[in-house]
Amino acid sequence: MGFGDTVDRLKYTKPERKYILIDMKRIKSYTIIAILLSSGFLVAWINDYSQVSNKWKLGVEIYTFHRFTLAEGISKSDSAGVHYIEAASFQKIGDEIEKGYISQISEQGLVKLNKYLDKHHIKIRSVYVFGGSSLDSWKNGFLQAKKLKCEFITAEPPRNLWDSIDSLAGVFHIKVAIHNHWKGKSAFWSPDSVLAAIKNHPNFGACPDLGHWPKSGVDAVSGLQKLQGHILAIHLKDASQMNDPNARDVDLGTGVVNFKAVLEELKRQNYKGFIYIERDADVRPSNLPSVIKEISYYNDLLRNL
């Protein structure tokens, strides 16, 4: 091979090598872009999940542990990994804190309760109040909620006291989240009746119980749409069937409520508030395993929104 042959070969091999290098650069560039894009989507997904989970404060409605004292319910809620509970005025406190009911707690008992809550990393932000037929009974409910530093009480106020209870809520700076049971047991079984109570009562809001609505034939998503802008908290619960007041309380996702659609609707509404898991069922030895299972189910749905 002479010098001329060598020059001719270089003329052909150099462009070929250059072409190969350019192609590799393109491949590397596409790979980097793909990684950046996928990372961007991942970051966006994480941010979206964080924003939703931060807006929705997951907790336990203490009636879930209604066979136990408040102290025991706090301990079990801590074991489930939540940081919020909704207390109930009719529940016994627990001898390790104070004898009696939460509605009768003393200042000394309140100090012990707060220490117990801190120990278990739990906060009470609302309390279910039965109230009664007299305004004094409702005033006492607000006083107890104030002591507990609640943001709202969950209740079913009687029609003749709406104006007075709304005024009390304004005085105490504590909202009233209207709760529903089923048709025949509650005047608020329909979202429309809740809206009627809220009208002209600026301190009233809603706490829809998603497991009670099906018993009256109310679709959960439709109910939430009607109450948009008024929801202070939600009782997350399922029911075995529609249009049956005797429908059983079942694990989330095993009944008739479409929880994926429920969470999507709450996200659409830009809902900010409490979501309390609640079990009416009396599972032995306790509802704790069920609550842990339902929290996992909830988190799985949240991650896929």
N, C-alpha and C positions, 0 to 999 in steps of 0.2 A: 504494500500500500504506500503510495507516494504522498507528498505534502498536499497535492491537489485533492487527493481522495479524502484526506483528513479534514480539509476545509469544507469540502462538500458535505461530509457527514455531520460536521458541527452545525452547518446551516439548517439541517433537517432535525437534528436532535435537540437543539436549544429551544426552538419554538415548541416542540412537543413537551419538553420538561416544563417550560413556562406555563403551558396550558394545564398541565397536571397540578402545578402549584396554585394557579388561580382557582381551579376546581376545589382543591382542598380548603382554600380560604373561604370559599362560598359555603362549603359544608360546615366549617367551624362557625362561620357567622350565623348560619341558620340554626345551628345547635345552641349558640349563645342566646339568640332571639327567642328560641323555644323555651329555654330555661327561664329567661326573664319574664316571658309571658305567663308561663305556668306559675312562677313565683308570684307574679302580680295577682293572678287569679286566686292563689292560695292565701296571700295576704288579705285580699279583698274579702274572701270567704271568712277568714279568721276575724277580721274587723267587724263584718256583718254579724257573725255569731256572738261576738263580745258585746256589740251594741245592743242586740236583742236581749241577751241573757242579763245584761246590767240593768236594762229597763224593767225587766220582769223579775220580781223578787220572790223566789220560790220558798215556800214554807209549808207548814202543816197546820191544819185546823185541829185544835186540840180535842175536839169531839172524837177524832180518830181513836183516841185512847180514853174513851169515856168510862171504861171500867177501872181506870186508874186515877190517882191524884194528879194535880197539876205538876207537882214535883217529879213524879214518875213519867208524866208525859213530856216534860222538858228533857229529861234524861234520854228517853227513847227518841225524841226528835233530834237530839245531838248525835245519837248513834246512827240516825238515818243520814246525817251530814248536812242538814239544813240549818239556817241561822235565824229563821223567823217562825213564830207561831201566832195563831189567833187564839187567845184565851177564851174562856166561857165563864160567865158570871155565876153559873150554877155548879161549877166543879169544886170539889174539895181541894184545898191547897196542899195538904200533906204535912204530917206531924213534924218532919224534919225542918219545916219552915214555920208553920203555925197551924193550929187547929182551926176548923171552920171553912167557910167558902170564900172564894176570891172576892165576892161582892161585900164581904165583911172584913176584909184584911185591915189590920191596924198599921200605924206608922212604923212600929217596930218590926212587924211582919213584912212590911214593904221593903225595909232595909235588907232583911234576910233574903227575901225573894230576889232582889236585884243582885245580891252577891251570888246567889244560886244560878241566876241567869248568866252572869258574867263567867262563872266557872264553866258553864256548858256552852258558852259562845252563842247564846240565844237572845233574841230581842222580841219583846211583845209590842206589836205596832197596832193591834186592834183587838177588840174583845166583843164576843157575841153577848148581847144583852137581851134578856127576855122582856124587861120593862114590865108593863102591866096596864091596868085601867086608870091609874092615877098619875098625875103629873109628877108627884113627889117620887114615885118609884123610878121614873125616867131621870129625874134630877139626880137621884142616887147613882144611877147607872153612869151618868156623865161624870159625876164626882170620882167614881172608881176608875173610869177610863183616864181621867186627868191625872190621877195618882200614878197610873201605870204608864203615863206619857204616850198614850195612844193617839194615832192620827185620825182614827174614826172608830165608830162602833158599828157592828153589824146587827141588824134588827128588823123587825116587822112591825112598825108603829101603827097603832089603831087609827082609823080614819078621823075620828073626832078630836084627836090630839096632834094631827099633822102640823098645824100652825104653831102650836105651843112648843112641840118638840123641835121644830125647825128654829124657833127663837132660842131655845136652850142650846142648840148646837152652835148657833152664832155667838152666844155668850161665852161658851167654853172653848170655842175655836176647834171643835171636833165634829167632823162630818158624820152623817148617818148613811151607811151603805145598806140599802134595802135588799133583804134576802128573800128568796122564794122557796116555798115548799110546793107540793103538787096541788092540783085542783081538788077542792073539797077540804083541804087542810089549811090552805093559805089564801088570803085575799090577793096575794101577789104572784099567783101561779103563772100569770101571763105577763110578758114584757110590757104590754100595753097598760096594765094596771100599775106597774112600777113607774112608767112614764107619767101617768096621771098623778101619782104622788109627788114626783119630782117637779112637776109644773108649778111655778110660783113659789117653790121652796128651794132657795139657792144653796142650802146646806145639805140637801138630800142628793144621794148618788145611788149607785146600784152595786150589789154583790150577787151576780147570777150564780146559781147552783146548777152546774151543767148536768148533774145526775138526776135532779128533780124535774127539770124541764121535760125530758122524754115521757115521764109518767103522765104528763098532761097533753102529750102530743106536740110539744113545741120543739122544733129543730134548733139545735144549739147555735149554729152559724146564723140562722135567721134572727134568733133572739139577740145575739151579740150585735148584729147590724142595727137592730132597732135601738139598742141602748148605747150606741156609739157616742163617745164624748161624756158619758155619765158613769162609766165603770170605774169603781175604786178598787175592787178586788174580785177575785173569782174563786169559787170552790170547784176544784177539779175533781170530777167524779163521773163514773159511768153507770149505765143502767142496762139491765138484761133485755128489755124490750120497750117498745113505744106504746102509748095510750093505755097504760096499765098502772094504776096507783099502787099496785102490789109488786111492781117490778123490783127485782133484786139489785142491790148494790154489788157490782162486780169490778174486777181489776180493770184499770184503764186499758182501752184497746181491745177488750174482749166483749164489749157490749155494743150498743147502737150508736154511740156518739163518735163522729168522725173527728178525731183530735188533730189530725194533720190539717184538715180544713179549718178547725178552730184556731190553731196557732197561726195559720196563714192569715186568717181574718184579723186576729189581734195585731199581727205585724202590719197589715194594711192600714189599720186604724192608728198605728204608731202608739199603741197602748203602753202606758207607763204605770205600773202598779204591782199589786201582790197577787200571786197565784198560790192558793193553798190547796195542797192535796188533802182530801178528806175521805175517810172510809166510815160508812154507817154499819157495815157488816161487823159481826162480833166473832172474829177469827181467834181461836185459842192456840197458843197461850196469849198472843197479842197480834195486833195488826202491823207490827214493825216489819216483818219480812215482806209483807205486801207493799208497804210504803217504800221500802228500799227498791223493790222491783219496779214500782211505778215511777220513781225518780229516774231510774235508768231508762225506762220507756220514754219519759218526758225529754230527757237529755238527748236521746237518739233522734227524736222528732225535731228538736231544736237544731241539731247539727245539720239536718237535711232540709231546713227551710230555704 
